[in-house]
Amino acid sequence: MKRHGLSVLFAFLLVTPLCAEVRYNFVDLGTLGGKTSVAYSINNSGQIVGIADLDSGAGNAKYRATLFDQTGNKNNTNLGILPGYSYSQGTAINDRGQVVGLTIGSVGADVTLFDSTGQGSNTNLGGLNNSHDNSVNCINNNGKIGGLSDHRATIFDITGNGNNINLGLEGCVISINNHDQAVGFGAYYPGRVNAVLFDVSGNGRNINLGAAWNVIGWESVAYAINSNGQTVGYVTKGTSGRRPVLFDISGGQNNIVLSDSEGYALGNNNLGQIVGCGSNSPGDISAFLFDGTGQGNNIDLNILTDNLNGMHLRYAYGINDNGWIVGQATAPDNTFHAFLLTPVPEPATLLSLSLGLCLIRRFRR
């Protein structure tokens, strides 16, 4: 069938920008006065949560759940702790700006809905069987909160009224999308865990996502699920270490291993972009952008990032639908720094060059 030349050109222009190499601008998000911080989660408005130190007190007592200033001007918000607790950490934020995390003290660890204004109106969400052995990893836009309590995968009641749901499996919820699909891991074999798609109703219709290579007993964990159901995490490959993976959430084990090298896929967005960490050589850990096709075109984010000033990007924990990435970098003095990477728009003057490079790459494949 003959195509009109203008139609062909239009289609070409639509697909070509995907081939252009994206670069990133690095922002050190700072602390609450100390030296150490880590960013764990970012929403589509660019709000970022994690943990930062106060540079006062000793040990863990100086750490607080933190809402970071995305501009890098260090106007970060201390989200506080529950009365009687020692320190806290923020682990997730949804598009409504609701923040969840943990407050930790001598009594144990309790899941907390933080007051994002920093005014201290934080809510203890309790646990199963009055347990203080709790953890939390995610909150979706519907207010569903996932984690573990008393060693069981759990959906927490956002109201704090204690109507928490035991998902019927020893394990943990790590990510939940806006369709209430939740993933994480469960203990299916002694000493081993497998990635799980959880039944959030608590009726036990959980799906074992397998370990890849169809070998029972090899380990896997699902770290993130986007609104399209794309789920990422890691699998073990015998004794040779862990590999980043894109899971088949039907449970059919048609899982796609993203790299032959050690690594973890830790976050993804609704565009299918996948971030995490990987290894370029033994002992080296770097933040990575993974190729979701499994063809191995994975990229060390340190190579794509400008103005690092001696920082080394080690873990990319989250990416929003604007392509903004957050995680942990290491400074030359070995302190941890929360970071934000924002894509640098490609100048219009380079468009023709990008088109040419794209054609070259296509012909080389």
C-alpha positions in Angstrom: 0.0 0.0 0.0 1.4 3.4 -1.0 1.8 5.8 1.9 1.7 9.6 1.6 5.2 11.0 2.1 3.9 13.4 4.8 2.3 10.6 6.8 5.6 8.6 6.7 7.5 11.7 7.9 5.0 12.3 10.7 5.3 8.7 11.9 9.1 8.9 11.7 9.1 12.1 13.9 6.9 10.4 16.5 9.2 7.4 17.1 12.6 9.0 16.6 12.8 11.1 19.8 12.7 7.9 21.8 16.1 7.1 20.3 17.7 10.4 21.5 19.9 10.0 24.5 18.4 11.7 27.6 20.7 13.4 30.0 20.0 14.3 33.6 20.6 17.2 36.0 21.7 16.2 39.5 20.2 17.8 42.6 21.7 17.1 46.0 18.6 17.2 48.2 20.5 17.9 51.5 19.6 16.9 55.0 17.9 18.3 58.1 21.3 19.8 59.3 23.5 16.7 59.3 25.4 14.8 56.6 23.3 11.8 55.6 20.0 11.4 53.7 18.3 9.0 51.4 15.3 9.6 49.0 12.9 6.6 48.6 9.8 7.8 46.8 8.6 10.6 44.4 5.1 11.4 43.3 4.0 12.9 40.0 4.0 16.4 41.5 7.7 16.0 42.3 7.2 15.7 46.1 9.9 13.5 47.6 10.2 11.6 50.9 12.9 9.7 52.6 15.1 10.0 55.6 17.6 12.6 56.8 19.7 13.3 59.9 19.5 16.2 62.3 23.2 16.1 63.3 22.2 16.0 66.9 22.0 13.2 69.4 23.7 9.9 68.8 23.1 6.9 66.5 19.7 6.4 64.9 18.1 8.9 67.2 19.0 11.8 64.9 17.1 10.5 61.8 13.7 11.8 60.8 11.2 11.1 58.1 11.7 14.0 55.6 9.8 15.7 52.9 12.6 17.1 50.6 12.7 20.4 48.8 12.9 19.4 45.2 14.7 22.7 44.3 17.8 21.6 46.1 17.6 24.7 48.3 17.5 22.5 51.4 14.2 23.8 52.7 13.4 20.3 53.9 10.5 19.4 56.2 11.1 17.3 59.3 8.0 15.1 59.6 8.7 14.3 63.2 8.1 11.2 65.3 5.3 9.7 67.4 5.4 10.6 71.1 7.8 8.3 73.0 9.6 7.1 69.9 13.2 7.7 69.0 13.4 8.2 65.2 11.5 7.9 62.0 11.7 7.3 58.3 9.5 8.2 55.3 9.1 5.4 52.8 6.3 6.4 50.3 4.2 9.3 49.1 1.1 9.2 46.8 -0.1 11.8 44.3 -2.4 13.3 47.0 0.7 14.1 49.1 -0.1 11.5 51.8 3.1 10.2 53.4 3.7 6.9 55.2 6.7 5.5 56.9 7.8 4.1 60.3 8.4 5.5 63.7 10.8 3.4 65.8 11.6 3.2 69.4 12.2 0.8 72.3 8.7 -0.6 71.8 9.4 -1.6 68.2 8.5 -0.2 64.8 5.0 1.2 64.0 3.5 2.2 60.7 2.8 6.0 60.6 0.7 8.3 58.5 2.7 11.5 58.6 1.4 15.0 58.7 3.1 16.4 55.6 3.1 19.9 57.0 5.6 18.9 59.6 3.2 20.1 62.4 3.3 16.7 64.1 -0.3 15.4 63.7 1.0 12.0 62.8 -1.2 8.9 63.1 -0.1 5.4 64.4 -1.8 2.9 62.1 -1.2 -0.1 64.5 -0.5 -3.6 63.5 -1.9 -7.2 63.5 -2.4 -8.7 66.9 -1.1 -5.5 68.5 2.3 -6.2 67.0 5.0 -3.6 67.0 7.0 -5.7 64.5 5.9 -3.7 61.4 7.1 -2.3 58.2 5.6 -0.1 55.4 6.6 0.4 51.8 3.8 2.0 49.7 0.6 4.0 49.5 -1.5 4.4 46.4 -3.9 7.2 45.4 -6.8 5.3 47.0 -5.1 5.4 50.4 -4.3 1.7 50.4 -1.1 1.2 52.4 1.0 -1.9 52.1 3.7 -3.5 54.3 4.0 -6.2 56.9 2.9 -6.8 60.4 3.7 -9.7 62.8 5.5 -11.3 59.8 2.4 -11.2 57.6 1.8 -9.3 54.4 -0.6 -6.5 55.4 -2.8 -3.8 54.1 -3.0 -1.0 56.8 -6.1 1.0 57.6 -5.3 4.6 56.8 -7.8 5.9 59.4 -5.8 4.4 62.3 -8.9 2.5 63.5 -7.0 -0.8 63.3 -9.0 -2.4 60.5 -5.8 -3.8 59.0 -6.0 -6.8 56.6 -3.9 -9.9 56.9 -3.2 -11.1 53.4 -2.8 -14.7 54.5 0.9 -15.1 53.7 4.1 -14.7 55.6 5.8 -12.0 53.6 5.5 -8.3 52.8 3.7 -5.9 50.4 6.2 -3.6 48.7 4.2 -1.8 46.0 0.6 -1.1 45.2 -0.8 0.6 42.1 -3.9 2.7 41.7 -5.9 -0.3 40.7 -5.2 -1.9 44.1 -2.8 -4.5 42.6 -0.2 -5.2 45.2 3.1 -7.0 44.9 6.0 -8.0 47.2 7.2 -11.3 48.4 5.9 -14.4 50.3 7.6 -17.3 52.0 6.7 -20.3 49.8 9.7 -22.5 50.6 11.8 -22.9 53.7 14.5 -20.2 53.7 13.3 -18.8 50.3 10.8 -16.2 49.2 9.1 -15.7 45.9 7.5 -12.6 44.3 3.8 -12.4 44.9 0.8 -10.6 43.4 -1.4 -10.2 46.5 -5.2 -10.4 46.9 -5.7 -7.2 48.8 -9.1 -8.3 50.0 -7.4 -10.8 52.3 -9.3 -13.8 50.8 -6.0 -15.6 50.0 -6.1 -15.5 46.2 -2.4 -14.6 46.1 -0.4 -15.5 43.0 3.2 -16.8 43.1 5.1 -15.1 40.3 7.9 -17.6 40.4 11.6 -17.3 40.3 12.4 -17.4 36.6 14.0 -20.2 34.6 11.2 -22.4 35.9 13.3 -23.6 38.8 11.4 -24.1 42.0 13.1 -22.7 45.0 15.1 -20.0 43.4 14.3 -16.7 45.1 12.5 -13.6 43.8 11.1 -10.4 45.1 8.7 -7.8 43.4 9.6 -4.2 44.3 7.3 -2.1 42.1 4.1 -2.4 40.0 2.8 0.4 37.8 -0.8 1.2 36.8 -0.4 -1.0 33.7 0.5 -4.0 35.9 4.1 -4.0 34.8 6.0 -5.5 37.8 9.7 -5.3 38.4 12.1 -6.8 41.0 14.8 -9.4 41.1 15.4 -13.1 40.7 18.2 -15.3 41.7 20.1 -17.4 39.2 21.4 -20.4 41.1 24.5 -19.3 43.0 25.5 -16.6 40.6 23.6 -13.8 42.3 20.5 -11.7 41.8 19.3 -10.3 38.5 16.8 -7.5 37.7 13.6 -8.8 36.2 10.2 -7.8 34.6 7.7 -10.3 36.0 4.8 -12.0 34.2 2.0 -11.2 36.7 -0.3 -13.9 35.4 2.0 -16.3 37.3 3.0 -18.1 34.1 6.7 -17.4 34.8 7.3 -15.8 31.4 9.6 -13.4 33.3 12.1 -11.2 31.4 15.5 -11.0 33.0 16.9 -7.5 32.3 20.6 -8.1 32.8 23.2 -10.9 33.0 24.9 -8.9 35.7 24.1 -8.5 39.4 21.3 -6.0 40.0 17.8 -5.0 41.3 14.9 -3.3 39.5 13.6 -1.1 42.3 11.1 1.2 40.7 9.1 1.9 37.5 6.6 4.5 36.2 3.5 4.3 34.0 5.6 4.8 30.9 7.5 1.6 31.5 10.8 3.2 32.5 12.6 1.0 35.0 15.2 2.1 37.5 17.3 0.3 40.2 20.9 -0.6 40.7 23.4 -2.8 38.8 27.0 -3.7 38.6 29.6 -2.8 36.0 32.3 -4.9 37.7 32.6 -7.0 40.9 32.0 -4.8 44.0 30.8 -1.9 42.0 27.2 -0.7 42.6 25.7 2.0 40.4 22.2 3.4 39.8 20.8 2.1 36.5 18.1 2.8 33.9 17.1 -0.7 32.7 15.9 -1.7 29.2 12.5 -3.3 29.7 12.7 -5.3 26.5 15.4 -7.5 28.1 17.8 -6.8 25.2 20.4 -5.5 27.6 20.5 -1.8 26.6 20.9 -0.9 30.3 22.6 2.4 31.2 24.6 3.5 34.2 22.9 6.7 35.3 26.3 8.2 36.3 27.2 8.3 32.6 24.1 10.2 31.7 24.2 12.7 34.6 25.8 16.2 34.6 27.3 18.1 37.6 27.8 15.2 39.9 30.8 16.9 41.5 32.4 13.7 42.8 29.1 12.1 43.8 28.5 8.5 42.8 24.8 7.4 42.1 24.4 4.1 43.8 20.7 3.3 44.1 17.7 4.7 42.1 14.6 3.9 44.2 11.8 5.7 42.3 10.8 7.3 39.1 7.7 9.4 38.4 5.8 9.8 35.1 7.9 12.9 34.3 11.0 10.8 34.3 12.3 12.3 37.6 14.4 9.8 39.5 15.3 9.7 43.2 17.7 7.7 45.3 20.9 7.6 47.1 24.3 8.8 46.1 27.7 8.5 47.9 29.9 11.5 48.4 33.8 11.4 48.4 33.6 11.3 52.2 31.4 8.2 52.1 28.3 9.9 53.4 24.9 9.1 51.8 23.1 11.9 49.9 19.5 11.9 48.8 19.3 12.9 45.1 16.9 14.0 42.4 17.7 13.6 38.7 15.6 15.6 36.2 15.8 15.0 32.5 17.5 17.7 30.5 15.4 18.6 27.4 17.3 18.1 24.2 18.0 21.4 22.4 15.9 21.8 19.2 19.1 22.5 17.3 20.2 18.9 17.9 17.0 17.3 16.5 18.5 16.6 13.1 21.6 15.0 14.6 19.4 12.9 16.8 17.4 11.7 13.7 20.6 10.7 12.0 21.9 8.8 15.0 18.6 7.0 15.4 18.8 5.9 11.7 22.4 4.7 12.3 21.4 2.7 15.4 18.4 1.1 13.6 20.6 0.0 10.6 23.2 -1.5 13.0 20.7 -3.7 14.8 
